Amino acid sequence: MESYSKLLLHEKEKGRALNKKKIEKILRKLLIELGENPDREGLIGTPRRMAEAFEEIFAGYTMSSGLDVSFSEETDAIIAKDIQFYSMCEHHMLPFYGKIHIAYLPEGKVFGISKLTRLVEKYSRRMQIQERLTRQIADEITRMGVRGVVVIAEGEHLCMKMRGVRNHSLVVTMAHRGLMEQKELRENILTLISNSKPGLQSF
């Protein structure tokens, strides 16, 4: 059976670059439909700039996390707190952003800390919802053979702040796998994470 690392590489290779010229034309038409003049001074380069921004914002579709690069090391648990993320809500195409906390129990091998950040970027830099983002990060770490993992995401959503209910609430989601399904163990890890985040102790 093909290894997961090879599947990740294949996923990256089959991804295609954005057609920025085509996106520019679409965005120019959108500006016209919104009642704007795309040829006025302030907007003349906007379709090009937006196309370039989209290339970065949606880069996750062709990214590899690099979790297959690991190191032999014995340790009980590893916690990475406050990993920043920016994503795009697939319902309204408005940003949501915040921080992600990852705790995992290694099985003789540990990931480079930068790889956890790349993993977050892989799944956040795409059309997304926070619940799925949290689950996908936990699932990929689980597939790499760890004994357990818990992922917590804290997000602020512009689709709620700029429109609709105009509510400034913080959305918190969590996914746990393996030994982290055990409530006592999970609560011990959450206590370590929540020293600076009291609200997380209630999960």
Order of alpha helices (4+ residues) and beta strands (2+ residues): alpha-alpha-alpha-beta-beta-beta-beta-alpha-beta-alpha-beta-alpha-beta-alpha
